[in-house]
Amino acid sequence: MIRKVTVHSRGKYVRFRVREPTAFKTGTLRTHDVGRKGHSKRIAGRLKTSGKWATQAFLVAKRDFAQPTPAVKRLLVKIV
């Protein structure tokens, strides 16, 4: 269930968590590049309740915050 977006900054990325990791089946979380390789990523997995794939979090490279590309701007609008 989506309650609120939480933001964590660690390493090269800023994580925008949209669902808690406990809502997903163990071992199903996968990371996918979104847009250009190494810039933005989507973490998705299978929900415990329905078994459907859903987004757990988005990772946005810290370097993209200085001069965000149009793709990063669209992603941030969807998240927030």
C-alpha positions, 0 to 999 in steps of 0.5 A: 500500500502506498502511504507516502514517499520516503527519500533516502540519500546514500552512495551515488543515488537518491532513493524514492521509496513508494512501497515498503520492502516488506510488501514484496515476496522474498527474493523477487526485487529486481533493478531496471535502468530507466532511461540512460544507463546508470542514471535512473533505476526502478526497483520492482518486485512481486507483491505478497498480496496479489503476486503482481509486479509493482514498483518498490522504489526509484533510484535517481543519480545524485549527479542528475539533480544538478542538471536534471534531464527531461526524463528525470524531471518527468520521473520526479513529477510522477513520484512526488 
